[in-house]
């Protein structure tokens, strides 16, 4: 389940609190069940999936894609599986760990692992949302945000697209204060020990 951290250190784990805090951004967050299919669970436990296995996972979860296609015009979906042995992982992630926007919504269904979305709220404050297995997130077009992996450095997510052209990052000049503050705090605690 998702975890939201504010700049003042306040942390929320209840979905209703997270929804309330993200409301000014119109970011949608929800919990979508994966189910108990043992074959699907075995696939999600693997680091590396073949194209056939990825398609098997997508088909097992297509009820959500069908809803998005019918209700919001989504046309494509794919499965991304990131883990430490992915070639050039850091280079790939560096495209998204700076504040940026997209012309289209960024829609993800996390099915394994975890990552962190950061957001700049309308009042200029920043929040970070850790997304985990069974979290669905829809970041509206034009929303200032960033993304990086947690220390686990693993995530599997279904990505949904209305088009792929609108998903290119458009960088802003906004500095990320929240993550840098937490890194500074961790560094200080390491120095004291």
Secondary structure as GFF3:
##gff-version 3
##sequence-region A 1 193
A	DSSP	beta_strand	3	6	.	.	.	ID=ss1
A	DSSP	beta_strand	11	12	.	.	.	ID=ss2
A	DSSP	alpha_helix	15	22	.	.	.	ID=ss3
A	DSSP	three_ten_helix	23	25	.	.	.	ID=ss4
A	DSSP	beta_strand	28	31	.	.	.	ID=ss5
A	DSSP	alpha_helix	38	45	.	.	.	ID=ss6
A	DSSP	alpha_helix	51	60	.	.	.	ID=ss7
A	DSSP	alpha_helix	62	72	.	.	.	ID=ss8
A	DSSP	beta_strand	76	82	.	.	.	ID=ss9
A	DSSP	alpha_helix	89	93	.	.	.	ID=ss10
A	DSSP	beta_strand	100	101	.	.	.	ID=ss11
A	DSSP	beta_strand	106	120	.	.	.	ID=ss12
A	DSSP	beta_strand	126	132	.	.	.	ID=ss13
A	DSSP	beta_strand	135	139	.	.	.	ID=ss14
A	DSSP	beta_strand	145	149	.	.	.	ID=ss15
A	DSSP	beta_strand	155	161	.	.	.	ID=ss16
A	DSSP	three_ten_helix	165	167	.	.	.	ID=ss17
A	DSSP	beta_strand	170	171	.	.	.	ID=ss18
A	DSSP	alpha_helix	178	192	.	.	.	ID=ss19
###
